[in-house]
Amino acid sequence: MTGQRYRSWTLTAFCCGLVVLALTVGTGAAATADGTDAVQADETDDVDAEIGNGGVVTTGQGGIVTVPINLTGTETATVNVGFNDVNFNLTFEVVNGDSDGRVRARINTFQMGQTNFSASVNETTAAAVTAVAEGDSIRNASMLPLGGEPGIVGPAEPTVYDVNVTYDGEELDVGTLQILGQGNVSAESWTLPDSRVGTLETASDVRAAVADGDLTRDESIARGDGVVFSVEDDSWEGVLTAATAGYDNDTAPTLAFRDLATGQPWTDGITETYRFSFSVVSAGLDTQQRVDVAGSIANDSLRVVPDVANSTLYVIADTDSLVFESGPSTIRETTYEANLTADVSPGDEGPNAAVDEFSVVGRQVAFDAATLDLDAEDDATVTGTTTVAPGTTLPARLNGTDTLQRSSTAVVGANGTFEAAFDLSDVTDDTSVRLSVPDVPRATLDGTVEAVDESGGMDGGGSGETTGTEATDSTDDDGMDDEATGVTTTEPVGTTEAPGGEATTTQATGPGFSATVAVLAVLGTIVLARRRAD
């Protein structure tokens, strides 16, 4: 029996080996016949995809989130978000058009899947999912029905949504999209030179101005300078981006902001409930001033720059040309309150309000000197402080007798300091001058220019320093004040020319002595000494 069992097992194994071999050969023949099956199998084995950021992406309600998809062995993949557990069913394909192995899909969580737009839910969803890189693309974005009509009313609810990436029906990676409820909002005021207000058109421009030191945090704004109100929050991103679809130009974010802030309808017809408001009102005037948002945008004194990558919205205003709908017609030197309220999900947790105050002050200059006391040199400097924005270029002028005119510029530093330099190397001694800063009313300072003594001082005993309290020194080398002691000085007996062409004087000093008398006195002393010796 044992031998029979052995023979039977051997036969069975042999037969099975034939079957396996036959199947293998048959499969190979089929693959060779059409030339595709084996290749597809190999390609599928080499395909992979993963969700970047460790598989977790986060945004606030109404925000925009970027989902990075890394691809290997394929240029396309399907991304699914939500499904049964949260009754949300977004699906779309990513296409790696630039062949860099990565597609970043940007999802507008305010817009995706909404049914209260004038467009169909799938058209709205297709507009809500875009590719970050120009070479990449998104296709077939849609909401799949889950036992009823697809879509949602209002922005996606705060919760955790499952995300997976598939290729040819095979799941390659999983992750989550977390939408957070409304939280704390950060708001700040910044100051900007008037000349730079019109140059901030993109988020890159704003970041460059910060790097250059031209855009600085400050709640004290000089009248005529720019004020920038920044709001760091997710809530504005989705609704403002969706609203820009109604405009096709560089000012689209500003025009969409105008529509939302003033309650005007826009082309996609979203219900008026989902909006945000913006106001700037005075806090220290008898008659309250309120900025006319639409009017200020119309005259280009108010613009909006979104920085979606950093969840920050910049509202930029030129204080000199803002339009007011109530109160005085021009800005005043007082305190103002800016308020941006995002109302993306009414009735839930209440809107997010970003509030900050800034004060408008006069354009002022304070010199470090009470009077000017300048050296006649090629780099005579004047210093001071000012209320105007850092980065501002202030023109400075120096006028004096004998048609003296000099011009210079001073760039305001981060702490409000400035320094203007003048070439006064050819100015004669004791020339009266007046310094002025044309851009700042009544910013003048009087003084004199004094020749430099190449031997180490200044003619006339001046120090050459511009200080607020120092006057020309009236003491001699012995420290005695001539006027106080009654000591007088004789007129010069001759002059010599110092290096550089400066005239110096030589003189004898002493009560009533001249040069001749001094020589005779010395000779008389010598003769007398000899006689005594004899």
Sequence and secondary structure as in RCSB ss.txt:
>XXXX:A:sequence
MTGQRYRSWTLTAFCCGLVVLALTVGTGAAATADGTDAVQADETDDVDAEIGNGGVVTTGQGGIVTVPINLTGTE
TATVNVGFNDVNFNLTFEVVNGDSDGRVRARINTFQMGQTNFSASVNETTAAAVTAVAEGDSIRNASMLPLGGEP
GIVGPAEPTVYDVNVTYDGEELDVGTLQILGQGNVSAESWTLPDSRVGTLETASDVRAAVADGDLTRDESIARGD
GVVFSVEDDSWEGVLTAATAGYDNDTAPTLAFRDLATGQPWTDGITETYRFSFSVVSAGLDTQQRVDVAGSIAND
SLRVVPDVANSTLYVIADTDSLVFESGPSTIRETTYEANLTADVSPGDEGPNAAVDEFSVVGRQVAFDAATLDLD
AEDDATVTGTTTVAPGTTLPARLNGTDTLQRSSTAVVGANGTFEAAFDLSDVTDDTSVRLSVPDVPRATLDGTVE
AVDESGGMDGGGSGETTGTEATDSTDDDGMDDEATGVTTTEPVGTTEAPGGEATTTQATGPGFSATVAVLAVLGT
IVLARRRAD
>XXXX:A:secstr
 HHHHHHHHHHHHHHHHHHHHHHHHHHHHHHHHHS HHHHHHHHHH EEEESGGGEEEEETT EEEEEEEEES S
EEEEEEEEGGGTEEEEEEEE TT SSEEEEEEETTTTTBSSSSS HHHHHHHHEEESSTT EEEEEEE  SSS  
 BSSS  SSEEEEEEEETTEEEEEEEEEEE     EEEEEEE GGGGGG  SHHHHHHHHHHTSSEE SEEETTS
EEEEEEE SHHHHHHHHHGGG  STTHHHHHHHHHHHT   TT   TTSEEEEEEEESS SS  EE HHHHHHTT
SEEEEEEGGGTEEEEEEETTT  EEES SS  SSEEEEEEEEESSTTSS  EEEEEEEEEE   EEES SSEEEE
SSTTEEEEEEESS TT EEEEEEEESTT EEEEEEE  TTSEEEEEE  TT  TTEEEEEE TTSTT EEEEEEE
 EETTTEEGGG      SS     B TTS BHHHHT       EEEE TTS EEEE   STT  HHHHHHHHHHH
HHHHHHHH 
